[in-house]
Amino acid sequence: MKYFDCHCDTLTCLAKNGGNLKKNHINLDLERIKNQFCGYGQIFALWSDVKNVGDPVEEHFWGMYQRALALLEEQKDYITFCRSADDLENAWQAGKAAAFLSIEDASYMGSYIEQAKELGIRFVLPVWNYENVYGYGAVADNQKGLKPAGIEMIRKMEEQEMVIDVSHLSEGGFYDVCQITERPFMASHSNARACCDHLRNLTDEQIRILIERKGFMGINLYRAFLGREGCGIEAVLFHIEHVLELGGEDVIGFGGDLDGCSSQFPKGFTGAESLEKIVELLLRHNYPEDLVKKIFSGNAEAFLKRVL
């Protein structure tokens, strides 16, 4: 079985604090994935809290970007930096993992946002938790929509066939994206609000729109987005089942947010080494193996083929 995850902060964490991608002591490394899956794809987010970066933000981003590339280059025998669905297929055929880059909070790139595609960044989250020049994070103001700069940026991303990622974006911004775009978009690491009433999670209406638009929704393994304090990995099953009940068999997958949620996982999950527990959980609840494969990689792979 393969695994494709649509959001983690591992490269950001390693770039800031040191370590390597092959084997480390944070939440995710290539060795732990290899021990469980025969193929691996990952969208690695580049992120920093812009309120703590200072000016000029472009310099901080550029340093982060260069360190991320260096970390991938160090492990080039095991992982390939990808920019297209064909690159993903070629990496897997060569027996390597596939790495894509996203930018979490477009304002972190500063003026480099104009060069995002040339830099190999194919996925863009307009905002993080705060208000920025482009719009509002869901936890900042969930009703307000995109700002004029955000509308312009989304239109440019659409023209360049970049992928818009609405995780963190306000509901108002979500519906603005729906109006502006025609291509499928994604919520890389957002859960179902019907199962856990958190502003970062998606309403049933938003999930239905993702389904209609042939987008993608990645289940986040952050405990606060899964359920009550102390919840176990069974909470992952509740969110998946809810999306399936809405008709999301072809859009549901994972965006685990490993190394981005301070290791605040559900009970029984400690990091990448625990992913096989979720496989076992689904099989134990009589999920057909073909459906489990779609959730763990097939849907993400199909989405990338639609958009890249």
C-alpha positions in Angstrom: 0.0 0.0 0.0 1.1 3.6 -0.8 0.7 6.7 1.3 0.3 10.2 0.0 -0.1 13.0 2.6 -1.1 16.5 1.6 0.3 18.6 4.5 3.1 18.4 6.9 5.6 20.9 8.4 8.6 18.5 8.6 10.8 20.4 6.1 10.0 23.7 7.9 10.9 22.1 11.3 14.1 20.6 10.0 15.1 23.8 8.2 14.7 25.8 11.5 16.1 23.3 14.0 18.4 21.0 12.1 18.2 17.3 11.4 17.6 15.3 8.2 14.7 13.9 6.4 15.9 10.3 6.2 16.0 9.7 10.0 15.2 12.1 12.8 13.5 12.4 16.2 10.5 14.5 15.2 7.2 13.2 13.8 8.1 12.1 10.3 11.0 10.7 8.4 11.6 8.6 5.3 12.7 5.4 7.3 9.5 5.3 9.3 7.4 5.6 6.2 9.4 3.0 4.2 8.8 0.5 7.0 5.1 0.7 6.4 4.4 1.6 2.8 5.7 0.7 -0.6 5.3 4.2 -2.0 5.2 7.6 -0.5 4.2 11.1 -1.6 4.2 14.3 0.5 3.3 17.9 0.1 5.7 19.7 2.4 4.6 23.1 3.7 7.0 26.0 4.0 5.8 28.3 6.8 6.8 30.8 9.5 4.7 33.0 11.7 5.1 36.3 9.8 4.4 38.3 13.0 7.7 36.9 14.4 9.8 37.1 11.2 10.3 40.8 10.9 11.2 42.6 7.8 12.1 41.9 5.1 10.0 38.8 5.0 11.3 37.9 1.6 14.8 37.2 3.0 13.4 34.9 5.7 11.3 33.0 3.1 14.3 32.7 0.7 16.5 31.2 3.4 13.7 28.8 4.4 13.2 27.8 0.7 17.0 27.2 0.1 17.3 25.1 3.3 14.3 23.0 2.3 15.8 22.3 -1.2 19.1 21.4 0.5 17.3 18.9 2.8 15.7 17.2 -0.3 19.0 17.2 -2.2 20.7 15.5 0.8 18.3 12.6 0.3 18.1 12.6 -3.5 18.7 8.8 -3.6 15.4 8.3 -1.7 13.2 11.3 -2.6 12.5 13.4 -5.7 11.4 17.0 -5.7 8.3 17.0 -8.0 6.4 19.7 -9.8 3.8 17.6 -11.8 1.8 14.4 -11.7 4.3 12.9 -14.2 7.1 13.7 -11.8 5.2 11.8 -9.1 4.7 8.8 -11.3 8.4 8.8 -12.4 9.6 9.0 -8.8 7.5 6.0 -7.8 8.6 4.0 -10.8 12.2 4.7 -9.7 11.4 3.5 -6.2 11.7 6.9 -4.6 9.4 9.0 -2.5 7.8 12.1 -4.1 8.1 15.6 -2.6 6.0 18.6 -3.5 6.2 22.1 -1.9 3.4 24.3 -0.7 3.4 27.8 0.9 1.4 28.1 4.0 0.4 31.8 4.2 1.1 33.4 0.9 2.2 36.6 2.6 5.3 34.8 3.9 6.6 34.8 0.4 6.4 38.5 0.1 7.2 39.6 -3.5 8.4 36.0 -4.3 4.7 35.0 -4.6 5.0 36.3 -8.2 7.7 33.6 -8.8 6.0 30.7 -6.9 5.5 28.4 -9.9 9.0 29.0 -11.2 10.3 28.1 -7.7 8.5 24.8 -7.9 5.8 25.7 -5.4 2.5 24.3 -6.7 0.2 24.6 -3.7 -0.7 28.0 -2.1 -2.6 28.6 1.1 -3.6 32.3 1.0 -3.6 32.8 4.8 -2.7 31.1 8.1 -4.5 31.9 11.3 -4.2 35.6 11.0 -5.6 38.4 8.8 -3.1 39.3 6.1 -3.0 41.3 2.9 -5.0 38.6 1.1 -7.7 37.8 3.5 -8.6 36.2 6.9 -7.9 33.0 8.7 -10.9 31.1 9.9 -10.0 31.7 13.5 -9.3 35.4 12.9 -12.7 36.3 11.3 -14.6 33.4 9.7 -17.2 35.6 8.0 -15.0 38.0 6.0 -13.9 37.1 2.5 -10.8 37.7 0.4 -9.4 41.2 0.1 -8.8 42.7 -3.3 -5.2 41.6 -3.2 -6.4 38.1 -2.4 -8.8 38.0 -5.3 -6.1 39.2 -7.7 -3.6 36.6 -6.3 -6.1 33.8 -6.6 -6.9 34.7 -10.2 -3.2 34.7 -11.1 -2.7 31.4 -9.4 -5.7 30.0 -11.4 -4.2 31.2 -14.7 -0.9 29.6 -13.8 -2.6 26.3 -12.9 -1.4 26.5 -9.3 -3.5 24.7 -6.7 -5.4 26.8 -4.2 -5.5 25.3 -0.7 -8.4 26.6 1.5 -7.3 25.1 4.8 -7.0 27.9 7.3 -9.1 30.2 5.1 -12.3 31.8 6.4 -15.7 30.6 5.2 -16.2 33.9 3.4 -12.8 33.4 1.7 -13.8 29.8 0.8 -16.9 31.0 -1.1 -14.9 33.7 -2.8 -12.5 31.0 -4.0 -15.5 29.1 -5.3 -16.6 32.1 -7.3 -13.2 33.0 -8.7 -11.9 29.6 -9.7 -13.0 27.0 -12.1 -10.3 24.4 -11.4 -10.5 22.0 -8.5 -9.0 23.2 -5.2 -8.2 21.5 -2.0 -8.4 21.6 1.8 -5.2 19.9 2.6 -5.6 19.5 6.3 -9.1 20.2 7.5 -11.6 17.9 9.2 -15.5 17.7 9.4 -17.1 20.3 11.6 -20.1 18.1 12.1 -17.8 15.7 14.0 -15.8 18.4 15.8 -17.1 21.9 16.1 -13.9 23.9 15.4 -13.7 26.9 13.0 -10.8 25.2 11.2 -13.0 22.3 10.2 -15.3 22.3 7.1 -19.1 22.5 7.2 -21.1 19.8 5.3 -21.8 22.4 2.6 -18.1 23.1 2.1 -17.4 19.4 1.9 -20.2 18.9 -0.7 -18.7 21.7 -2.8 -15.3 20.0 -2.7 -16.9 16.8 -3.8 -18.8 18.6 -6.6 -15.6 20.4 -7.8 -13.6 17.1 -7.7 -11.3 18.6 -5.1 -9.5 17.0 -2.2 -9.9 17.0 1.6 -7.1 15.8 3.8 -7.9 14.5 7.3 -5.8 16.4 9.9 -4.4 14.3 12.8 -4.3 17.3 15.2 -6.3 16.2 18.3 -8.1 19.5 18.7 -9.6 19.1 15.2 -10.6 15.5 15.7 -12.7 15.7 18.9 -12.7 16.0 22.6 -9.6 16.1 24.8 -8.2 12.6 25.1 -9.8 11.2 22.0 -8.3 8.1 20.4 -7.5 7.3 16.8 -11.1 6.1 16.4 -11.9 9.8 16.0 -10.1 9.6 12.6 -12.7 7.0 11.6 -15.6 9.2 12.6 -14.4 12.0 10.3 -13.7 9.7 7.4 -17.1 8.0 7.7 -18.9 11.4 7.8 -17.2 12.5 4.6 -18.0 9.2 3.0 -21.7 9.6 4.0 -21.7 12.9 2.2 -20.5 11.2 -1.0 -16.8 11.9 -0.6 -15.3 8.5 -1.5 -13.2 10.1 -4.3 -12.0 13.2 -2.4 -11.0 12.0 1.1 -7.4 11.4 2.1 -4.8 12.6 4.6 -3.1 15.9 5.4 -1.8 14.8 8.8 -0.1 18.0 9.8 2.8 16.1 11.3 5.4 18.3 12.8 2.9 21.2 12.6 0.7 20.4 15.6 3.2 20.1 18.5 2.7 16.3 18.6 -0.9 16.8 19.9 -2.2 13.7 18.4 -5.1 11.4 19.4 -4.3 8.7 21.9 -2.5 5.7 20.3 -0.8 7.9 17.6 2.7 9.1 18.2 3.9 10.0 14.7 4.5 8.6 11.3 5.3 5.2 12.8 1.6 5.0 13.8 0.0 5.4 10.4 -0.4 1.6 10.0 -2.7 1.7 13.1 -5.1 3.7 11.0 -4.9 1.2 8.2 -5.6 -1.5 10.7 -8.5 0.5 12.1 -10.2 0.9 8.8 -9.7 -2.7 7.8 -11.0 -3.8 11.2 -14.2 -1.8 10.6 -14.7 -3.7 7.3 -13.5 -1.0 4.9 -12.7 -2.7 1.6 -9.0 -2.8 0.9 -9.6 -0.9 -2.4 -11.3 1.9 -0.4 -8.5 2.0 2.1 -6.0 2.4 -0.7 -8.0 5.3 -2.2 -8.0 7.0 1.2 -4.3 6.5 1.8 -3.0 7.4 -1.7 -5.3 6.9 -4.6 -7.5 9.9 -4.2 -4.5 12.3 -3.7 -2.8 10.8 -6.7 -6.0 11.2 -8.8 -6.4 14.8 -7.6 -2.8 15.6 -8.6 -3.4 14.2 -12.1 -6.5 16.4 -12.4 -4.7 19.6 -11.3 -1.0 19.2 -12.2 
